[in-house]
Amino acid sequence: MTDIFTYNSIAHGYLKSSDLTNSLEKIVKIVDYMEKNKEEQPSIRPDCFTYHCMLRALVKSTDVDAAAHAVETLKKMHNLWESGDKSLKPATAFYNMAINKIAKSKGDVVPQKALDVLKLIEISQFCKPDIISYTTVIECFSKSSDPAAADQSLDLFYEAQQIYQEKGDPDMMPNLRTYTMVILSLSKAPTLVNIMKSRDLLSQLNDLYNESKDPLLRPNAYPYNYLLLSAASCIGDAGDKLKAFQLAAKTYNDIRVSKQFSPDSYTYAFWFKLCNHLLPEGELRRKSITYSFEQCKKDGMLSKAVLERLVSGTPNDILSDLLETKSMKSSTMYKKIQLSDLPPNWSRNIK
């Protein structure tokens, strides 16, 4: 007699298929059949494993509605459990899969949907959110156009941090990715205040790593680069922009002297953007760009993006010296320069 183990095995087998669309369709049909016939055939009533297969298929799917279907599946499991189906005991990992699919959605991410899933975990009596839950919701805000993304991300970070400090639960310890996503979210509203908050978070991350040497807190270039990106787009008056440049300069120097990581092409691209955006023409701007470009060449990190940021806004007389192209006189000519026109050694470490 066909039972749930048979159906679950077939559904699980489809997960291994490289044809994601076909495997999702097959699993949906199997689960739909099980749900429609579970009263007449109790032995095929879907359980946690069944819906886990469904969620995994939806997470892998490229369908534009996959995130919404993942949330629907999760809510169905949640409601069935609340109604007394003890075969569907909630697990934090299931909720996290749905949040992660929202974060990976194509187009504009809707963070409120992820926040709703987080609230579902919080009201559950049998599981609780972990730092993955919080970090992934923050990631959703970092990818959204929500004007409140920066503030809500910071609130979620502090909420998670407070839970960790009060309960000492290692599953709630903010990690490198948590800090990185918050700093990226803050770049959505690049005011001087938010740039200062990002700088404070970087300092906190470094202090925690130096104290604990926990590999989950080991810094890399990403959060530093996101601070540079935020500073490069600083909103405010000349005074705010100068202060933003000073914070960015400290951050850039931290990257240069770090023993954990090195500057990458994004570091240089964002640095040139902020020099041209925050600094008036003059000696400070010239030195800031010239010194960094020499370092960029030595590191072999001249990418297409770096070149574009460099020529976009950098005065022609500086470009002439940096790119060793004395004969060019107009900005239009510089914008036509390709990486292939420059020494390949300057780009040797670009993958």
C-alpha positions as CSV (number, residue, x, y, z in Angstrom):
1,M,0.0,0.0,0.0
2,T,1.3,3.5,-0.9
3,D,2.0,5.5,2.2
4,I,3.6,8.8,3.1
5,F,7.1,7.4,3.0
6,T,6.6,6.6,-0.7
7,Y,5.3,10.0,-1.6
8,N,8.0,11.7,0.4
9,S,10.7,9.7,-1.2
10,I,9.5,10.6,-4.7
11,A,9.2,14.3,-3.8
12,H,12.7,14.2,-2.3
13,G,14.0,12.5,-5.5
14,Y,12.7,15.4,-7.6
15,L,14.8,17.9,-5.5
16,K,17.9,16.3,-7.1
17,S,16.8,17.2,-10.7
18,S,18.6,19.9,-12.5
19,D,15.3,21.0,-14.2
20,L,14.1,23.2,-11.4
21,T,10.8,24.2,-13.0
22,N,9.8,20.6,-13.7
23,S,10.9,19.4,-10.3
24,L,8.8,22.1,-8.6
25,E,5.8,21.3,-10.7
26,K,6.1,17.6,-9.8
27,I,6.4,18.2,-6.1
28,V,3.5,20.7,-6.1
29,K,1.3,18.0,-7.8
30,I,2.4,15.4,-5.3
31,V,1.7,17.6,-2.2
32,D,-1.6,18.8,-3.8
33,Y,-2.7,15.2,-4.2
34,M,-1.7,14.3,-0.7
35,E,-3.6,17.2,0.8
36,K,-6.8,16.5,-1.2
37,N,-6.8,12.8,-0.3
38,K,-5.5,12.9,3.3
39,E,-9.0,12.4,4.9
40,E,-9.7,9.3,2.9
41,Q,-6.1,8.1,3.1
42,P,-4.7,9.2,6.5
43,S,-1.5,7.3,5.7
44,I,-0.5,9.9,3.1
45,R,-1.2,13.0,5.2
46,P,1.6,15.5,4.5
47,D,4.1,15.9,7.3
48,C,7.1,18.1,8.0
49,F,9.3,16.3,5.6
50,T,6.7,16.7,2.8
51,Y,6.5,20.5,3.3
52,H,10.3,20.7,3.8
53,C,10.7,19.3,0.2
54,M,8.2,21.8,-1.0
55,L,10.1,24.7,0.6
56,R,13.4,23.5,-0.7
57,A,12.0,23.3,-4.2
58,L,10.6,26.8,-3.9
59,V,13.9,28.2,-2.6
60,K,15.7,26.7,-5.6
61,S,13.1,27.9,-8.0
62,T,13.6,30.9,-10.3
63,D,9.8,31.5,-10.5
64,V,9.0,35.1,-9.8
65,D,6.2,34.0,-7.4
66,A,8.3,31.4,-5.5
67,A,8.9,33.6,-2.5
68,A,5.1,34.2,-2.1
69,H,4.4,30.5,-2.5
70,A,7.1,29.7,0.1
71,V,5.4,32.0,2.6
72,E,2.0,30.5,1.9
73,T,3.4,27.0,2.4
74,L,5.0,28.1,5.7
75,K,1.8,29.7,6.9
76,K,-0.1,26.5,6.0
77,M,2.3,24.5,8.1
78,H,2.0,27.0,10.9
79,N,-1.8,27.0,10.9
80,L,-2.1,23.2,10.7
81,W,0.2,22.9,13.7
82,E,-1.8,25.4,15.6
83,S,-5.0,23.4,14.7
84,G,-3.5,20.3,16.3
85,D,-1.6,18.5,13.5
86,K,1.4,17.4,15.7
87,S,3.2,15.9,12.7
88,L,4.0,19.5,11.6
89,K,6.0,20.7,14.6
90,P,7.5,24.1,13.6
91,A,11.3,24.4,13.1
92,T,13.2,27.7,12.9
93,A,15.0,26.4,9.7
94,F,11.7,26.3,7.8
95,Y,10.9,29.9,8.6
96,N,14.4,31.0,7.7
97,M,14.1,29.3,4.3
98,A,11.0,31.4,3.5
99,I,12.7,34.6,4.7
100,N,15.8,33.7,2.6
101,K,13.7,33.3,-0.5
102,I,12.2,36.7,0.0
103,A,15.7,38.2,0.3
104,K,16.7,36.5,-2.9
105,S,13.6,37.6,-4.8
106,K,14.1,39.3,-8.2
107,G,13.1,42.9,-8.4
108,D,12.2,45.0,-5.5
109,V,12.3,43.0,-2.2
110,V,9.3,43.5,0.1
111,P,10.8,43.4,3.6
112,Q,7.5,43.6,5.3
113,K,6.8,40.0,4.2
114,A,10.0,38.9,5.8
115,L,9.1,40.8,9.0
116,D,5.7,39.0,9.0
117,V,7.5,35.6,8.9
118,L,9.8,36.7,11.8
119,K,6.7,37.6,13.8
120,L,5.3,34.1,13.0
121,I,8.4,32.6,14.6
122,E,8.1,34.8,17.6
123,I,4.5,33.8,18.4
124,S,5.3,30.1,18.0
125,Q,5.5,28.2,21.3
126,F,7.9,25.6,19.9
127,C,10.6,27.4,18.1
128,K,12.2,30.9,18.2
129,P,14.1,33.1,15.8
130,D,17.8,32.9,15.7
131,I,20.4,35.4,14.4
132,I,20.0,33.9,10.9
133,S,16.3,35.0,11.0
134,Y,17.2,38.5,12.1
135,T,20.1,38.9,9.7
136,T,18.1,37.7,6.7
137,V,15.2,40.1,7.5
138,I,17.8,42.9,7.7
139,E,19.2,41.7,4.3
140,C,15.6,42.2,2.9
141,F,15.6,45.8,4.1
142,S,19.1,46.4,2.6
143,K,17.7,45.3,-0.8
144,S,14.5,47.3,-0.6
145,S,13.4,50.8,-1.6
146,D,11.6,51.2,1.7
147,P,12.6,54.7,3.0
148,A,12.6,53.4,6.5
149,A,15.0,50.5,5.7
150,A,17.9,52.0,7.6
151,D,16.0,52.7,10.8
152,Q,14.2,49.4,10.8
153,S,17.4,47.4,10.1
154,L,19.1,49.1,13.0
155,D,16.1,48.5,15.3
156,L,16.2,44.8,14.4
157,F,20.0,44.6,15.0
158,Y,19.6,46.2,18.5
159,E,16.7,43.8,19.2
160,A,18.8,40.8,18.4
161,Q,21.8,42.2,20.3
162,Q,19.7,42.8,23.4
163,I,18.3,39.2,23.3
164,Y,21.8,37.8,23.0
165,Q,23.1,40.0,25.9
166,E,20.2,39.1,28.2
167,K,20.0,35.4,27.5
168,G,23.5,34.6,26.3
169,D,22.0,32.4,23.6
170,P,24.8,31.6,21.1
171,D,22.2,31.2,18.4
172,M,21.4,34.9,18.8
173,M,25.0,36.3,18.6
174,P,25.3,38.9,15.9
175,N,28.0,37.9,13.4
176,L,30.0,39.4,10.6
177,R,27.1,39.0,8.1
178,T,24.7,40.7,10.6
179,Y,27.0,43.8,10.9
180,T,27.5,43.8,7.2
181,M,23.8,43.8,6.3
182,V,23.0,46.6,8.8
183,I,25.8,48.8,7.4
184,L,24.5,48.1,3.9
185,S,21.0,49.1,5.0
186,L,22.3,52.3,6.5
187,S,23.8,53.2,3.1
188,K,20.2,53.5,1.9
189,A,19.9,56.7,3.8
190,P,23.5,58.1,3.6
191,T,23.2,61.0,6.1
192,L,26.2,62.0,8.2
193,V,24.4,60.5,11.2
194,N,24.0,57.1,9.5
195,I,27.6,57.1,8.3
196,M,28.7,57.8,11.9
197,K,26.5,54.9,13.1
198,S,28.1,52.6,10.5
199,R,31.5,53.7,11.8
200,D,30.5,52.8,15.3
201,L,29.3,49.4,14.2
202,L,32.6,48.7,12.5
203,S,34.4,49.6,15.7
204,Q,32.1,47.4,17.7
205,L,32.7,44.5,15.3
206,N,36.5,44.9,15.5
207,D,36.4,45.1,19.3
208,L,34.3,42.0,19.6
209,Y,36.6,40.1,17.2
210,N,39.8,41.2,19.0
211,E,38.3,40.1,22.3
212,S,36.9,36.8,21.2
213,K,38.8,35.8,18.1
214,D,35.6,34.2,17.1
215,P,35.8,33.3,13.3
216,L,32.1,34.3,12.9
217,L,33.1,37.9,13.7
218,R,36.3,38.0,11.7
219,P,36.1,41.2,9.6
220,N,36.4,41.3,5.8
221,A,36.3,44.1,3.3
222,Y,32.5,44.1,2.7
223,P,31.3,46.2,5.7
224,Y,34.2,48.7,5.2
225,N,33.4,49.0,1.5
226,Y,29.7,49.6,2.3
227,L,30.7,52.5,4.6
228,L,32.8,54.0,1.8
229,L,29.8,53.7,-0.5
230,S,27.6,55.4,2.0
231,A,30.0,58.2,2.5
232,A,30.4,58.6,-1.3
233,S,26.7,59.4,-1.5
234,C,26.5,61.6,1.7
235,I,23.5,63.8,1.9
236,G,24.2,67.2,3.5
237,D,26.0,70.5,3.4
238,A,29.7,71.0,2.8
239,G,30.4,70.5,6.5
240,D,28.6,67.2,6.6
241,K,30.5,66.0,3.5
242,L,33.9,67.0,4.9
243,K,33.1,65.0,8.1
244,A,31.9,62.1,6.0
245,F,35.2,62.2,4.1
246,Q,37.2,62.2,7.3
247,L,35.3,59.1,8.6
248,A,35.7,57.4,5.2
249,A,39.4,58.2,5.2
250,K,39.8,56.5,8.6
251,T,37.9,53.5,7.2
252,Y,40.0,53.4,4.0
253,N,43.2,53.5,6.1
254,D,41.8,50.7,8.3
255,I,41.5,48.6,5.2
256,R,45.0,49.4,4.1
257,V,46.6,48.3,7.4
258,S,44.3,45.4,8.2
259,K,45.9,42.0,8.8
260,Q,42.6,40.2,8.2
261,F,41.9,41.4,4.6
262,S,43.1,43.7,1.8
263,P,41.4,46.3,-0.3
264,D,39.6,45.0,-3.4
265,S,38.4,46.7,-6.6
266,Y,35.2,47.9,-4.8
267,T,37.3,49.6,-2.2
268,Y,39.1,51.7,-4.8
269,A,35.9,52.3,-6.9
270,F,34.0,53.7,-3.9
271,W,37.0,55.6,-2.7
272,F,37.4,57.5,-6.0
273,K,33.7,58.1,-6.1
274,L,33.7,59.7,-2.7
275,C,36.9,61.8,-3.3
276,N,35.2,63.3,-6.4
277,H,31.9,63.8,-4.6
278,L,33.0,65.0,-1.2
279,L,36.1,67.0,-1.9
280,P,36.4,70.3,-3.8
281,E,39.0,70.6,-6.5
282,G,42.4,71.2,-4.9
283,E,45.5,69.7,-3.4
284,L,43.7,67.4,-0.9
285,R,41.6,65.9,-3.7
286,R,44.6,65.5,-5.9
287,K,46.7,63.7,-3.2
288,S,43.8,61.5,-2.1
289,I,43.2,60.2,-5.6
290,T,46.8,60.1,-6.8
291,Y,48.1,58.1,-3.8
292,S,45.2,55.6,-3.9
293,F,45.6,55.1,-7.6
294,E,49.2,54.2,-7.2
295,Q,48.2,51.7,-4.5
296,C,45.5,50.3,-6.8
297,K,48.0,49.7,-9.6
298,K,50.4,48.0,-7.2
299,D,47.6,45.8,-6.0
300,G,46.6,45.0,-9.5
301,M,43.0,46.0,-8.7
302,L,42.1,48.3,-11.7
303,S,38.7,47.0,-12.8
304,K,36.2,48.4,-15.2
305,A,34.2,49.8,-12.3
306,V,37.3,51.4,-10.8
307,L,38.3,53.0,-14.1
308,E,34.7,54.4,-14.6
309,R,34.7,55.9,-11.1
310,L,38.1,57.4,-11.6
311,V,37.4,59.1,-14.9
312,S,33.9,60.2,-13.8
313,G,34.6,63.5,-12.0
314,T,38.4,63.4,-11.7
315,P,40.0,66.6,-13.3
316,N,41.7,66.0,-16.6
317,D,45.1,67.2,-15.4
318,I,45.1,64.5,-12.7
319,L,43.9,61.8,-15.1
320,S,46.6,62.7,-17.5
321,D,49.3,62.0,-14.9
322,L,47.6,58.9,-13.5
323,L,46.8,57.2,-16.8
324,E,50.0,58.4,-18.5
325,T,48.0,59.7,-21.4
326,K,49.5,63.2,-22.0
327,S,47.8,63.7,-25.4
328,M,44.2,63.6,-24.2
329,K,42.5,66.9,-23.5
330,S,38.8,66.3,-23.1
331,S,36.7,64.4,-20.6
332,T,34.9,62.6,-23.4
333,M,38.3,61.1,-24.6
334,Y,39.0,59.8,-21.1
335,K,35.6,58.2,-20.8
336,K,36.4,56.2,-23.9
337,I,39.5,54.6,-22.4
338,Q,39.2,50.8,-21.9
339,L,41.2,48.5,-19.6
340,S,42.8,47.1,-22.7
341,D,44.3,50.5,-23.4
342,L,46.2,50.4,-20.1
343,P,49.0,48.2,-18.8
344,P,47.6,44.7,-18.0
345,N,49.7,44.6,-14.8
346,W,47.4,47.2,-13.3
347,S,44.5,44.7,-13.5
348,R,46.3,41.4,-12.9
349,N,44.3,40.5,-9.8
350,I,40.9,41.2,-11.2
351,K,39.0,37.9,-11.6
